[in-house]
Amino acid sequence: MNRYDRQPQPAEEAVVEYLDGEYRVRKPGAYVRCAVTGEPIPLEELRYWNVDLQEPYSGPHAKLMRLRAQKPD
């Protein structure tokens, strides 16, 4: 299937499985929510996630914030 054959995605939140270097859409949707900021991330713009925590991030800043929060003092 190419990008011109795709059906429009529903404007609801997708359920995604985050893998190394890629992700798998388990339930179709238009976006996922950043685990740090809560802002919606369109699937076509999703570039940052954590495989172990299964969390998406809106950008590198959000991912760094999450990593700092997990770091033991």
mmJSON file of the N, C-alpha and C atoms, coordinates in Angstrom:
{"data_MODEL":{"atom_site":{
"group_PDB":["ATOM","ATOM","ATOM","ATOM","ATOM","ATOM","ATOM","ATOM","ATOM","ATOM","ATOM","ATOM","ATOM","ATOM","ATOM","ATOM","ATOM","ATOM","ATOM","ATOM","ATOM","ATOM","ATOM","ATOM","ATOM","ATOM","ATOM","ATOM","ATOM","ATOM","ATOM","ATOM","ATOM","ATOM","ATOM","ATOM","ATOM","ATOM","ATOM","ATOM","ATOM","ATOM","ATOM","ATOM","ATOM","ATOM","ATOM","ATOM","ATOM","ATOM","ATOM","ATOM","ATOM","ATOM","ATOM","ATOM","ATOM","ATOM","ATOM","ATOM","ATOM","ATOM","ATOM","ATOM","ATOM","ATOM","ATOM","ATOM","ATOM","ATOM","ATOM","ATOM","ATOM","ATOM","ATOM","ATOM","ATOM","ATOM","ATOM","ATOM","ATOM","ATOM","ATOM","ATOM","ATOM","ATOM","ATOM","ATOM","ATOM","ATOM","ATOM","ATOM","ATOM","ATOM","ATOM","ATOM","ATOM","ATOM","ATOM","ATOM","ATOM","ATOM","ATOM","ATOM","ATOM","ATOM","ATOM","ATOM","ATOM","ATOM","ATOM","ATOM","ATOM","ATOM","ATOM","ATOM","ATOM","ATOM","ATOM","ATOM","ATOM","ATOM","ATOM","ATOM","ATOM","ATOM","ATOM","ATOM","ATOM","ATOM","ATOM","ATOM","ATOM","ATOM","ATOM","ATOM","ATOM","ATOM","ATOM","ATOM","ATOM","ATOM","ATOM","ATOM","ATOM","ATOM","ATOM","ATOM","ATOM","ATOM","ATOM","ATOM","ATOM","ATOM","ATOM","ATOM","ATOM","ATOM","ATOM","ATOM","ATOM","ATOM","ATOM","ATOM","ATOM","ATOM","ATOM","ATOM","ATOM","ATOM","ATOM","ATOM","ATOM","ATOM","ATOM","ATOM","ATOM","ATOM","ATOM","ATOM","ATOM","ATOM","ATOM","ATOM","ATOM","ATOM","ATOM","ATOM","ATOM","ATOM","ATOM","ATOM","ATOM","ATOM","ATOM","ATOM","ATOM","ATOM","ATOM","ATOM","ATOM","ATOM","ATOM","ATOM","ATOM","ATOM","ATOM","ATOM","ATOM","ATOM","ATOM","ATOM","ATOM","ATOM","ATOM","ATOM","ATOM","ATOM","ATOM"],
"id":[1,2,3,4,5,6,7,8,9,10,11,12,13,14,15,16,17,18,19,20,21,22,23,24,25,26,27,28,29,30,31,32,33,34,35,36,37,38,39,40,41,42,43,44,45,46,47,48,49,50,51,52,53,54,55,56,57,58,59,60,61,62,63,64,65,66,67,68,69,70,71,72,73,74,75,76,77,78,79,80,81,82,83,84,85,86,87,88,89,90,91,92,93,94,95,96,97,98,99,100,101,102,103,104,105,106,107,108,109,110,111,112,113,114,115,116,117,118,119,120,121,122,123,124,125,126,127,128,129,130,131,132,133,134,135,136,137,138,139,140,141,142,143,144,145,146,147,148,149,150,151,152,153,154,155,156,157,158,159,160,161,162,163,164,165,166,167,168,169,170,171,172,173,174,175,176,177,178,179,180,181,182,183,184,185,186,187,188,189,190,191,192,193,194,195,196,197,198,199,200,201,202,203,204,205,206,207,208,209,210,211,212,213,214,215,216,217,218,219],
"type_symbol":["N","C","C","N","C","C","N","C","C","N","C","C","N","C","C","N","C","C","N","C","C","N","C","C","N","C","C","N","C","C","N","C","C","N","C","C","N","C","C","N","C","C","N","C","C","N","C","C","N","C","C","N","C","C","N","C","C","N","C","C","N","C","C","N","C","C","N","C","C","N","C","C","N","C","C","N","C","C","N","C","C","N","C","C","N","C","C","N","C","C","N","C","C","N","C","C","N","C","C","N","C","C","N","C","C","N","C","C","N","C","C","N","C","C","N","C","C","N","C","C","N","C","C","N","C","C","N","C","C","N","C","C","N","C","C","N","C","C","N","C","C","N","C","C","N","C","C","N","C","C","N","C","C","N","C","C","N","C","C","N","C","C","N","C","C","N","C","C","N","C","C","N","C","C","N","C","C","N","C","C","N","C","C","N","C","C","N","C","C","N","C","C","N","C","C","N","C","C","N","C","C","N","C","C","N","C","C","N","C","C","N","C","C","N","C","C","N","C","C"],
"label_atom_id":["N","CA","C","N","CA","C","N","CA","C","N","CA","C","N","CA","C","N","CA","C","N","CA","C","N","CA","C","N","CA","C","N","CA","C","N","CA","C","N","CA","C","N","CA","C","N","CA","C","N","CA","C","N","CA","C","N","CA","C","N","CA","C","N","CA","C","N","CA","C","N","CA","C","N","CA","C","N","CA","C","N","CA","C","N","CA","C","N","CA","C","N","CA","C","N","CA","C","N","CA","C","N","CA","C","N","CA","C","N","CA","C","N","CA","C","N","CA","C","N","CA","C","N","CA","C","N","CA","C","N","CA","C","N","CA","C","N","CA","C","N","CA","C","N","CA","C","N","CA","C","N","CA","C","N","CA","C","N","CA","C","N","CA","C","N","CA","C","N","CA","C","N","CA","C","N","CA","C","N","CA","C","N","CA","C","N","CA","C","N","CA","C","N","CA","C","N","CA","C","N","CA","C","N","CA","C","N","CA","C","N","CA","C","N","CA","C","N","CA","C","N","CA","C","N","CA","C","N","CA","C","N","CA","C","N","CA","C","N","CA","C","N","CA","C","N","CA","C","N","CA","C","N","CA","C"],
"label_alt_id":[null,null,null,null,null,null,null,null,null,null,null,null,null,null,null,null,null,null,null,null,null,null,null,null,null,null,null,null,null,null,null,null,null,null,null,null,null,null,null,null,null,null,null,null,null,null,null,null,null,null,null,null,null,null,null,null,null,null,null,null,null,null,null,null,null,null,null,null,null,null,null,null,null,null,null,null,null,null,null,null,null,null,null,null,null,null,null,null,null,null,null,null,null,null,null,null,null,null,null,null,null,null,null,null,null,null,null,null,null,null,null,null,null,null,null,null,null,null,null,null,null,null,null,null,null,null,null,null,null,null,null,null,null,null,null,null,null,null,null,null,null,null,null,null,null,null,null,null,null,null,null,null,null,null,null,null,null,null,null,null,null,null,null,null,null,null,null,null,null,null,null,null,null,null,null,null,null,null,null,null,null,null,null,null,null,null,null,null,null,null,null,null,null,null,null,null,null,null,null,null,null,null,null,null,null,null,null,null,null,null,null,null,null,null,null,null,null,null,null],
"label_comp_id":["MET","MET","MET","ASN","ASN","ASN","ARG","ARG","ARG","TYR","TYR","TYR","ASP","ASP","ASP","ARG","ARG","ARG","GLN","GLN","GLN","PRO","PRO","PRO","GLN","GLN","GLN","PRO","PRO","PRO","ALA","ALA","ALA","GLU","GLU","GLU","GLU","GLU","GLU","ALA","ALA","ALA","VAL","VAL","VAL","VAL","VAL","VAL","GLU","GLU","GLU","TYR","TYR","TYR","LEU","LEU","LEU","ASP","ASP","ASP","GLY","GLY","GLY","GLU","GLU","GLU","TYR","TYR","TYR","ARG","ARG","ARG","VAL","VAL","VAL","ARG","ARG","ARG","LYS","LYS","LYS","PRO","PRO","PRO","GLY","GLY","GLY","ALA","ALA","ALA","TYR","TYR","TYR","VAL","VAL","VAL","ARG","ARG","ARG","CYS","CYS","CYS","ALA","ALA","ALA","VAL","VAL","VAL","THR","THR","THR","GLY","GLY","GLY","GLU","GLU","GLU","PRO","PRO","PRO","ILE","ILE","ILE","PRO","PRO","PRO","LEU","LEU","LEU","GLU","GLU","GLU","GLU","GLU","GLU","LEU","LEU","LEU","ARG","ARG","ARG","TYR","TYR","TYR","TRP","TRP","TRP","ASN","ASN","ASN","VAL","VAL","VAL","ASP","ASP","ASP","LEU","LEU","LEU","GLN","GLN","GLN","GLU","GLU","GLU","PRO","PRO","PRO","TYR","TYR","TYR","SER","SER","SER","GLY","GLY","GLY","PRO","PRO","PRO","HIS","HIS","HIS","ALA","ALA","ALA","LYS","LYS","LYS","LEU","LEU","LEU","MET","MET","MET","ARG","ARG","ARG","LEU","LEU","LEU","ARG","ARG","ARG","ALA","ALA","ALA","GLN","GLN","GLN","LYS","LYS","LYS","PRO","PRO","PRO","ASP","ASP","ASP"],
"label_asym_id":["A","A","A","A","A","A","A","A","A","A","A","A","A","A","A","A","A","A","A","A","A","A","A","A","A","A","A","A","A","A","A","A","A","A","A","A","A","A","A","A","A","A","A","A","A","A","A","A","A","A","A","A","A","A","A","A","A","A","A","A","A","A","A","A","A","A","A","A","A","A","A","A","A","A","A","A","A","A","A","A","A","A","A","A","A","A","A","A","A","A","A","A","A","A","A","A","A","A","A","A","A","A","A","A","A","A","A","A","A","A","A","A","A","A","A","A","A","A","A","A","A","A","A","A","A","A","A","A","A","A","A","A","A","A","A","A","A","A","A","A","A","A","A","A","A","A","A","A","A","A","A","A","A","A","A","A","A","A","A","A","A","A","A","A","A","A","A","A","A","A","A","A","A","A","A","A","A","A","A","A","A","A","A","A","A","A","A","A","A","A","A","A","A","A","A","A","A","A","A","A","A","A","A","A","A","A","A","A","A","A","A","A","A","A","A","A","A","A","A"],
"label_entity_id":["1","1","1","1","1","1","1","1","1","1","1","1","1","1","1","1","1","1","1","1","1","1","1","1","1","1","1","1","1","1","1","1","1","1","1","1","1","1","1","1","1","1","1","1","1","1","1","1","1","1","1","1","1","1","1","1","1","1","1","1","1","1","1","1","1","1","1","1","1","1","1","1","1","1","1","1","1","1","1","1","1","1","1","1","1","1","1","1","1","1","1","1","1","1","1","1","1","1","1","1","1","1","1","1","1","1","1","1","1","1","1","1","1","1","1","1","1","1","1","1","1","1","1","1","1","1","1","1","1","1","1","1","1","1","1","1","1","1","1","1","1","1","1","1","1","1","1","1","1","1","1","1","1","1","1","1","1","1","1","1","1","1","1","1","1","1","1","1","1","1","1","1","1","1","1","1","1","1","1","1","1","1","1","1","1","1","1","1","1","1","1","1","1","1","1","1","1","1","1","1","1","1","1","1","1","1","1","1","1","1","1","1","1","1","1","1","1","1","1"],
"label_seq_id":[1,1,1,2,2,2,3,3,3,4,4,4,5,5,5,6,6,6,7,7,7,8,8,8,9,9,9,10,10,10,11,11,11,12,12,12,13,13,13,14,14,14,15,15,15,16,16,16,17,17,17,18,18,18,19,19,19,20,20,20,21,21,21,22,22,22,23,23,23,24,24,24,25,25,25,26,26,26,27,27,27,28,28,28,29,29,29,30,30,30,31,31,31,32,32,32,33,33,33,34,34,34,35,35,35,36,36,36,37,37,37,38,38,38,39,39,39,40,40,40,41,41,41,42,42,42,43,43,43,44,44,44,45,45,45,46,46,46,47,47,47,48,48,48,49,49,49,50,50,50,51,51,51,52,52,52,53,53,53,54,54,54,55,55,55,56,56,56,57,57,57,58,58,58,59,59,59,60,60,60,61,61,61,62,62,62,63,63,63,64,64,64,65,65,65,66,66,66,67,67,67,68,68,68,69,69,69,70,70,70,71,71,71,72,72,72,73,73,73],
"pdbx_PDB_ins_code":[null,null,null,null,null,null,null,null,null,null,null,null,null,null,null,null,null,null,null,null,null,null,null,null,null,null,null,null,null,null,null,null,null,null,null,null,null,null,null,null,null,null,null,null,null,null,null,null,null,null,null,null,null,null,null,null,null,null,null,null,null,null,null,null,null,null,null,null,null,null,null,null,null,null,null,null,null,null,null,null,null,null,null,null,null,null,null,null,null,null,null,null,null,null,null,null,null,null,null,null,null,null,null,null,null,null,null,null,null,null,null,null,null,null,null,null,null,null,null,null,null,null,null,null,null,null,null,null,null,null,null,null,null,null,null,null,null,null,null,null,null,null,null,null,null,null,null,null,null,null,null,null,null,null,null,null,null,null,null,null,null,null,null,null,null,null,null,null,null,null,null,null,null,null,null,null,null,null,null,null,null,null,null,null,null,null,null,null,null,null,null,null,null,null,null,null,null,null,null,null,null,null,null,null,null,null,null,null,null,null,null,null,null,null,null,null,null,null,null],
"Cartn_x":[0.852,0.0,0.908,0.652,1.423,0.618,1.245,0.588,-0.673,-0.838,-2.042,-3.21,-2.921,-3.967,-4.48,-3.852,-4.232,-5.61,-6.295,-7.59,-7.352,-8.212,-8.04,-8.131,-7.235,-7.223,-8.272,-8.917,-9.864,-9.133,-9.813,-9.196,-9.234,-8.818,-8.759,-7.351,-7.091,-5.76,-5.469,-4.285,-3.854,-3.258,-3.253,-2.547,-1.351,-0.155,1.075,1.995,2.658,3.71,5.035,5.884,7.152,8.252,8.918,9.98,11.293,12.384,13.679,13.673,13.701,13.784,12.495,11.416,10.119,9.015,7.791,6.653,5.58,4.706,3.614,2.298,1.417,0.112,-0.813,-1.264,-2.164,-3.629,-3.918,-5.272,-5.122,-5.684,-5.512,-6.013,-5.334,-5.697,-4.823,-5.056,-4.333,-3.116,-3.093,-2.037,-1.829,-0.731,-0.479,-0.185,-0.235,0.033,1.426,2.136,3.459,3.334,4.198,4.159,4.583,5.286,5.769,4.858,4.561,3.795,2.303,1.898,0.49,-0.013,0.856,0.402,0.254,-0.704,-0.883,0.259,0.708,1.762,1.172,1.007,0.53,1.482,0.951,1.794,2.874,2.573,3.576,4.719,4.554,5.604,6.284,5.888,6.443,7.863,8.828,10.24,10.94,10.349,11.004,10.097,10.668,9.931,10.92,10.406,11.214,10.632,11.438,10.978,10.685,11.566,11.39,10.143,9.906,8.746,7.498,7.664,6.56,5.862,6.676,6.163,6.621,5.723,6.122,6.485,7.324,7.732,7.583,7.209,6.981,8.269,9.398,10.672,11.81,13.036,14.185,14.154,13.615,13.544,12.661,11.514,10.605,11.26,11.98,12.638,13.716,14.487,15.507,14.888,13.748,13.062,12.683,12.175,11.782,13.014,14.118,15.324,15.875,15.843,16.321,15.431,14.134,13.208,13.436,13.937,14.16,15.53,16.454,17.826,17.865,18.462,18.561,19.543,19.254,20.132,21.293],
"Cartn_y":[-1.156,0.0,1.232,2.179,3.421,4.519,5.674,6.732,7.267,7.055,7.528,6.564,5.326,4.319,4.266,4.982,4.92,5.51,4.882,5.395,6.504,7.522,8.556,7.94,8.371,7.856,8.586,7.854,8.514,9.532,10.588,11.65,11.28,10.073,9.634,9.14,8.864,8.449,7.018,6.804,5.481,4.717,3.407,2.55,1.996,2.238,1.932,1.078,0.109,-0.675,-0.122,0.315,0.949,-0.096,-0.192,-1.16,-0.417,-1.156,-0.541,-0.015,1.312,1.935,2.012,1.486,1.548,1.352,1.52,1.266,0.542,-0.138,-0.892,-0.331,0.032,0.568,-0.6,-0.654,-1.718,-1.333,-0.042,0.466,1.76,1.82,3.014,4.277,5.338,6.643,7.69,8.926,10.025,10.464,10.146,10.674,9.8,10.08,9.538,10.738,10.551,11.648,11.511,12.631,12.669,12.273,11.364,10.886,11.952,12.99,14.037,15.261,15.755,17.005,16.793,15.613,15.342,15.878,16.532,17.09,15.99,16.138,15.133,15.203,14.047,13.933,13.183,13.843,13.11,11.955,10.799,9.631,9.898,10.695,10.969,11.845,12.449,13.274,12.601,11.387,10.672,10.219,10.721,10.397,9.906,10.167,9.849,8.991,7.883,7.035,6.199,5.54,4.678,3.271,2.33,0.959,0.304,0.492,-0.16,0.344,1.635,2.215,2.241,1.991,2.046,3.404,4.472,5.841,6.656,7.476,8.4,9.762,10.508,11.853,12.819,14.041,15.041,15.534,15.36,15.781,15.409,15.77,15.394,16.019,17.229,17.887,17.083,16.618,15.828,14.508,13.885,12.628,12.846,13.91,14.219,14.506,15.191,15.461,14.145,13.18,11.881,11.132,11.155,10.47,11.065,12.377,13.045,12.692,12.572,12.241,10.826,9.934,8.539,8.321,9.235,9.074,9.136,8.112,8.159,9.249,9.915,10.982,10.442],
"Cartn_z":[0.0,0.0,0.0,-0.871,-0.844,-0.188,-0.017,0.746,0.093,-1.189,-1.87,-1.712,-1.344,-1.147,0.281,1.185,2.599,2.836,3.765,4.192,5.211,5.27,6.301,7.687,8.576,9.938,10.784,11.673,12.561,13.445,13.829,14.639,16.116,16.416,17.805,18.097,19.356,19.771,19.333,18.791,18.35,19.533,19.422,20.371,19.608,20.158,19.442,20.301,19.67,20.323,19.821,20.739,20.384,20.345,19.202,18.981,18.745,18.597,18.294,16.86,16.713,15.397,14.614,15.146,14.475,15.505,15.058,15.938,15.147,15.873,15.259,15.787,14.886,15.265,15.595,16.841,17.301,17.131,17.281,17.056,16.269,15.067,14.228,14.911,14.608,15.123,14.465,14.783,14.156,14.963,16.261,17.112,18.348,19.056,20.398,21.294,22.587,23.529,24.127,24.176,24.787,26.259,26.707,28.09,29.089,28.646,29.541,29.506,28.314,28.186,28.004,27.551,27.302,25.975,25.209,23.934,22.884,21.978,20.925,19.914,19.462,18.456,17.266,16.116,14.935,14.624,14.262,14.022,12.983,11.968,10.938,11.449,12.641,13.233,14.422,14.768,15.912,15.607,16.384,16.179,17.453,18.611,19.882,20.751,21.265,22.191,22.991,24.024,24.869,24.769,24.293,24.109,25.45,26.433,27.729,28.457,28.421,29.101,28.221,26.912,25.955,26.013,25.912,25.979,24.772,24.21,23.144,23.728,23.012,23.436,22.268,22.578,21.539,20.897,21.564,21.007,21.931,21.55,22.372,23.762,23.871,25.178,26.149,25.662,26.504,26.906,25.985,26.317,27.374,27.249,28.257,29.616,29.629,30.889,31.578,30.809,31.365,31.889,31.13,31.566,32.842,32.963,34.183,35.377,35.145,36.234,36.748,35.903,36.29,36.913,36.698,37.175,38.695,39.343,40.811,41.242,42.342,42.842,43.62],
"occupancy":[1.0,1.0,1.0,1.0,1.0,1.0,1.0,1.0,1.0,1.0,1.0,1.0,1.0,1.0,1.0,1.0,1.0,1.0,1.0,1.0,1.0,1.0,1.0,1.0,1.0,1.0,1.0,1.0,1.0,1.0,1.0,1.0,1.0,1.0,1.0,1.0,1.0,1.0,1.0,1.0,1.0,1.0,1.0,1.0,1.0,1.0,1.0,1.0,1.0,1.0,1.0,1.0,1.0,1.0,1.0,1.0,1.0,1.0,1.0,1.0,1.0,1.0,1.0,1.0,1.0,1.0,1.0,1.0,1.0,1.0,1.0,1.0,1.0,1.0,1.0,1.0,1.0,1.0,1.0,1.0,1.0,1.0,1.0,1.0,1.0,1.0,1.0,1.0,1.0,1.0,1.0,1.0,1.0,1.0,1.0,1.0,1.0,1.0,1.0,1.0,1.0,1.0,1.0,1.0,1.0,1.0,1.0,1.0,1.0,1.0,1.0,1.0,1.0,1.0,1.0,1.0,1.0,1.0,1.0,1.0,1.0,1.0,1.0,1.0,1.0,1.0,1.0,1.0,1.0,1.0,1.0,1.0,1.0,1.0,1.0,1.0,1.0,1.0,1.0,1.0,1.0,1.0,1.0,1.0,1.0,1.0,1.0,1.0,1.0,1.0,1.0,1.0,1.0,1.0,1.0,1.0,1.0,1.0,1.0,1.0,1.0,1.0,1.0,1.0,1.0,1.0,1.0,1.0,1.0,1.0,1.0,1.0,1.0,1.0,1.0,1.0,1.0,1.0,1.0,1.0,1.0,1.0,1.0,1.0,1.0,1.0,1.0,1.0,1.0,1.0,1.0,1.0,1.0,1.0,1.0,1.0,1.0,1.0,1.0,1.0,1.0,1.0,1.0,1.0,1.0,1.0,1.0,1.0,1.0,1.0,1.0,1.0,1.0,1.0,1.0,1.0,1.0,1.0,1.0],
"B_iso_or_equiv":[0.0,0.0,0.0,0.0,0.0,0.0,0.0,0.0,0.0,0.0,0.0,0.0,0.0,0.0,0.0,0.0,0.0,0.0,0.0,0.0,0.0,0.0,0.0,0.0,0.0,0.0,0.0,0.0,0.0,0.0,0.0,0.0,0.0,0.0,0.0,0.0,0.0,0.0,0.0,0.0,0.0,0.0,0.0,0.0,0.0,0.0,0.0,0.0,0.0,0.0,0.0,0.0,0.0,0.0,0.0,0.0,0.0,0.0,0.0,0.0,0.0,0.0,0.0,0.0,0.0,0.0,0.0,0.0,0.0,0.0,0.0,0.0,0.0,0.0,0.0,0.0,0.0,0.0,0.0,0.0,0.0,0.0,0.0,0.0,0.0,0.0,0.0,0.0,0.0,0.0,0.0,0.0,0.0,0.0,0.0,0.0,0.0,0.0,0.0,0.0,0.0,0.0,0.0,0.0,0.0,0.0,0.0,0.0,0.0,0.0,0.0,0.0,0.0,0.0,0.0,0.0,0.0,0.0,0.0,0.0,0.0,0.0,0.0,0.0,0.0,0.0,0.0,0.0,0.0,0.0,0.0,0.0,0.0,0.0,0.0,0.0,0.0,0.0,0.0,0.0,0.0,0.0,0.0,0.0,0.0,0.0,0.0,0.0,0.0,0.0,0.0,0.0,0.0,0.0,0.0,0.0,0.0,0.0,0.0,0.0,0.0,0.0,0.0,0.0,0.0,0.0,0.0,0.0,0.0,0.0,0.0,0.0,0.0,0.0,0.0,0.0,0.0,0.0,0.0,0.0,0.0,0.0,0.0,0.0,0.0,0.0,0.0,0.0,0.0,0.0,0.0,0.0,0.0,0.0,0.0,0.0,0.0,0.0,0.0,0.0,0.0,0.0,0.0,0.0,0.0,0.0,0.0,0.0,0.0,0.0,0.0,0.0,0.0,0.0,0.0,0.0,0.0,0.0,0.0],
"pdbx_formal_charge":[null,null,null,null,null,null,null,null,null,null,null,null,null,null,null,null,null,null,null,null,null,null,null,null,null,null,null,null,null,null,null,null,null,null,null,null,null,null,null,null,null,null,null,null,null,null,null,null,null,null,null,null,null,null,null,null,null,null,null,null,null,null,null,null,null,null,null,null,null,null,null,null,null,null,null,null,null,null,null,null,null,null,null,null,null,null,null,null,null,null,null,null,null,null,null,null,null,null,null,null,null,null,null,null,null,null,null,null,null,null,null,null,null,null,null,null,null,null,null,null,null,null,null,null,null,null,null,null,null,null,null,null,null,null,null,null,null,null,null,null,null,null,null,null,null,null,null,null,null,null,null,null,null,null,null,null,null,null,null,null,null,null,null,null,null,null,null,null,null,null,null,null,null,null,null,null,null,null,null,null,null,null,null,null,null,null,null,null,null,null,null,null,null,null,null,null,null,null,null,null,null,null,null,null,null,null,null,null,null,null,null,null,null,null,null,null,null,null,null],
"auth_seq_id":[1,1,1,2,2,2,3,3,3,4,4,4,5,5,5,6,6,6,7,7,7,8,8,8,9,9,9,10,10,10,11,11,11,12,12,12,13,13,13,14,14,14,15,15,15,16,16,16,17,17,17,18,18,18,19,19,19,20,20,20,21,21,21,22,22,22,23,23,23,24,24,24,25,25,25,26,26,26,27,27,27,28,28,28,29,29,29,30,30,30,31,31,31,32,32,32,33,33,33,34,34,34,35,35,35,36,36,36,37,37,37,38,38,38,39,39,39,40,40,40,41,41,41,42,42,42,43,43,43,44,44,44,45,45,45,46,46,46,47,47,47,48,48,48,49,49,49,50,50,50,51,51,51,52,52,52,53,53,53,54,54,54,55,55,55,56,56,56,57,57,57,58,58,58,59,59,59,60,60,60,61,61,61,62,62,62,63,63,63,64,64,64,65,65,65,66,66,66,67,67,67,68,68,68,69,69,69,70,70,70,71,71,71,72,72,72,73,73,73],
"auth_comp_id":["MET","MET","MET","ASN","ASN","ASN","ARG","ARG","ARG","TYR","TYR","TYR","ASP","ASP","ASP","ARG","ARG","ARG","GLN","GLN","GLN","PRO","PRO","PRO","GLN","GLN","GLN","PRO","PRO","PRO","ALA","ALA","ALA","GLU","GLU","GLU","GLU","GLU","GLU","ALA","ALA","ALA","VAL","VAL","VAL","VAL","VAL","VAL","GLU","GLU","GLU","TYR","TYR","TYR","LEU","LEU","LEU","ASP","ASP","ASP","GLY","GLY","GLY","GLU","GLU","GLU","TYR","TYR","TYR","ARG","ARG","ARG","VAL","VAL","VAL","ARG","ARG","ARG","LYS","LYS","LYS","PRO","PRO","PRO","GLY","GLY","GLY","ALA","ALA","ALA","TYR","TYR","TYR","VAL","VAL","VAL","ARG","ARG","ARG","CYS","CYS","CYS","ALA","ALA","ALA","VAL","VAL","VAL","THR","THR","THR","GLY","GLY","GLY","GLU","GLU","GLU","PRO","PRO","PRO","ILE","ILE","ILE","PRO","PRO","PRO","LEU","LEU","LEU","GLU","GLU","GLU","GLU","GLU","GLU","LEU","LEU","LEU","ARG","ARG","ARG","TYR","TYR","TYR","TRP","TRP","TRP","ASN","ASN","ASN","VAL","VAL","VAL","ASP","ASP","ASP","LEU","LEU","LEU","GLN","GLN","GLN","GLU","GLU","GLU","PRO","PRO","PRO","TYR","TYR","TYR","SER","SER","SER","GLY","GLY","GLY","PRO","PRO","PRO","HIS","HIS","HIS","ALA","ALA","ALA","LYS","LYS","LYS","LEU","LEU","LEU","MET","MET","MET","ARG","ARG","ARG","LEU","LEU","LEU","ARG","ARG","ARG","ALA","ALA","ALA","GLN","GLN","GLN","LYS","LYS","LYS","PRO","PRO","PRO","ASP","ASP","ASP"],
"auth_asym_id":["A","A","A","A","A","A","A","A","A","A","A","A","A","A","A","A","A","A","A","A","A","A","A","A","A","A","A","A","A","A","A","A","A","A","A","A","A","A","A","A","A","A","A","A","A","A","A","A","A","A","A","A","A","A","A","A","A","A","A","A","A","A","A","A","A","A","A","A","A","A","A","A","A","A","A","A","A","A","A","A","A","A","A","A","A","A","A","A","A","A","A","A","A","A","A","A","A","A","A","A","A","A","A","A","A","A","A","A","A","A","A","A","A","A","A","A","A","A","A","A","A","A","A","A","A","A","A","A","A","A","A","A","A","A","A","A","A","A","A","A","A","A","A","A","A","A","A","A","A","A","A","A","A","A","A","A","A","A","A","A","A","A","A","A","A","A","A","A","A","A","A","A","A","A","A","A","A","A","A","A","A","A","A","A","A","A","A","A","A","A","A","A","A","A","A","A","A","A","A","A","A","A","A","A","A","A","A","A","A","A","A","A","A","A","A","A","A","A","A"],
"auth_atom_id":["N","CA","C","N","CA","C","N","CA","C","N","CA","C","N","CA","C","N","CA","C","N","CA","C","N","CA","C","N","CA","C","N","CA","C","N","CA","C","N","CA","C","N","CA","C","N","CA","C","N","CA","C","N","CA","C","N","CA","C","N","CA","C","N","CA","C","N","CA","C","N","CA","C","N","CA","C","N","CA","C","N","CA","C","N","CA","C","N","CA","C","N","CA","C","N","CA","C","N","CA","C","N","CA","C","N","CA","C","N","CA","C","N","CA","C","N","CA","C","N","CA","C","N","CA","C","N","CA","C","N","CA","C","N","CA","C","N","CA","C","N","CA","C","N","CA","C","N","CA","C","N","CA","C","N","CA","C","N","CA","C","N","CA","C","N","CA","C","N","CA","C","N","CA","C","N","CA","C","N","CA","C","N","CA","C","N","CA","C","N","CA","C","N","CA","C","N","CA","C","N","CA","C","N","CA","C","N","CA","C","N","CA","C","N","CA","C","N","CA","C","N","CA","C","N","CA","C","N","CA","C","N","CA","C","N","CA","C","N","CA","C","N","CA","C","N","CA","C","N","CA","C","N","CA","C"],
"pdbx_PDB_model_num":[1,1,1,1,1,1,1,1,1,1,1,1,1,1,1,1,1,1,1,1,1,1,1,1,1,1,1,1,1,1,1,1,1,1,1,1,1,1,1,1,1,1,1,1,1,1,1,1,1,1,1,1,1,1,1,1,1,1,1,1,1,1,1,1,1,1,1,1,1,1,1,1,1,1,1,1,1,1,1,1,1,1,1,1,1,1,1,1,1,1,1,1,1,1,1,1,1,1,1,1,1,1,1,1,1,1,1,1,1,1,1,1,1,1,1,1,1,1,1,1,1,1,1,1,1,1,1,1,1,1,1,1,1,1,1,1,1,1,1,1,1,1,1,1,1,1,1,1,1,1,1,1,1,1,1,1,1,1,1,1,1,1,1,1,1,1,1,1,1,1,1,1,1,1,1,1,1,1,1,1,1,1,1,1,1,1,1,1,1,1,1,1,1,1,1,1,1,1,1,1,1,1,1,1,1,1,1,1,1,1,1,1,1,1,1,1,1,1,1]
}}}
